[in-house]
């Protein structure tokens, strides 16, 4: 089973979303092919009502603790209620990879 599938299943069971999109963005980063290390998720759920954005992100990160322990490196989270999604209807594009690794650190200006 792929990491993408495990992420989808974990979030579906825990959050019963009306919409979910899990995108493997690993190929856009400086990682070996097939790494499954960088993902973007969109989760639209009524369960997010009355929760601040930070609490939603923390909940998703907690749900995916096992994936982080097994090599998930980066997770872009878009966690919205159905009402918020109806006003957006598009997930923002991810920024380009800034490159680098532990062996080749990113220089910041």
C-alpha positions in Angstrom: 0.0 0.0 0.0 1.4 3.4 -0.9 1.8 6.2 1.6 -0.8 8.3 -0.3 -3.3 5.5 0.2 -2.5 5.2 3.9 -2.9 8.9 4.4 -6.2 9.0 2.5 -7.6 6.0 4.6 -6.4 7.5 7.9 -8.0 10.9 7.2 -11.2 9.3 5.8 -11.8 7.1 8.9 -11.0 9.9 11.4 -12.5 12.9 9.8 -15.3 11.6 7.5 -14.5 14.4 5.0 -16.9 15.5 2.2 -13.9 16.0 0.1 -10.3 14.8 0.3 -7.3 15.2 -2.0 -3.9 13.8 -1.3 -1.1 14.8 -3.7 2.4 13.3 -3.6 4.7 16.2 -4.4 7.9 14.4 -3.7 9.0 14.6 -7.4 9.1 18.3 -7.0 11.8 18.1 -4.3 15.4 17.1 -4.0 14.7 13.5 -3.0 15.3 10.1 -4.6 12.6 8.9 -7.0 9.8 7.0 -5.2 10.5 8.6 -1.8 6.9 9.5 -1.0 8.2 12.1 1.4 6.4 15.4 0.5 2.6 15.6 0.4 -0.2 18.1 0.1 -3.6 17.4 1.6 -7.0 19.0 1.2 -9.5 17.9 3.8 -13.0 19.4 3.8 -15.0 18.3 6.9 -17.9 19.5 9.0 -15.8 18.4 11.9 -13.6 21.5 11.5 -16.5 23.8 12.4 -15.6 26.0 15.3 -12.0 24.9 15.3 -9.2 27.4 14.7 -7.0 26.6 11.7 -4.0 25.7 13.9 -6.1 23.1 15.8 -7.1 21.5 12.4 -3.5 21.3 11.3 -2.4 19.8 14.7 -5.2 17.2 14.5 -4.1 16.1 11.0 -0.5 16.0 12.0 -1.4 13.8 15.1 -3.4 11.5 12.9 -0.3 11.0 10.6 2.2 10.6 13.4 3.1 7.0 12.2 3.7 8.3 8.7 6.1 11.0 10.0 7.9 8.3 11.9 8.3 6.3 8.7 9.7 9.0 6.5 7.0 11.5 5.7 9.0 14.7 5.7 6.7 17.5 4.7 3.0 18.0 4.7 1.1 21.0 3.3 -2.3 21.0 4.9 -5.5 22.7 3.7 -8.2 21.9 6.2 -11.5 23.6 5.6 -15.2 23.4 6.5 -17.6 22.8 3.5 -18.6 26.5 3.8 -15.0 27.6 3.5 -14.4 25.3 0.6 -17.4 26.6 -1.3 -15.8 30.1 -1.2 -12.4 28.8 -2.3 -13.0 25.7 -4.6 -9.3 25.5 -5.4 -6.3 24.4 -3.5 -3.4 26.9 -3.6 -0.4 25.8 -5.7 2.6 24.7 -3.7 5.6 27.0 -3.9 8.6 25.7 -5.9 11.1 23.6 -4.0 14.0 25.7 -2.7 16.3 22.7 -3.1 19.0 21.6 -0.8 19.4 18.8 1.7 21.5 18.1 4.7 24.5 17.7 2.5 23.6 20.8 0.5 22.0 23.4 2.8 19.7 26.1 1.5 21.2 29.5 1.8 18.8 32.1 3.0 19.2 35.8 2.3 
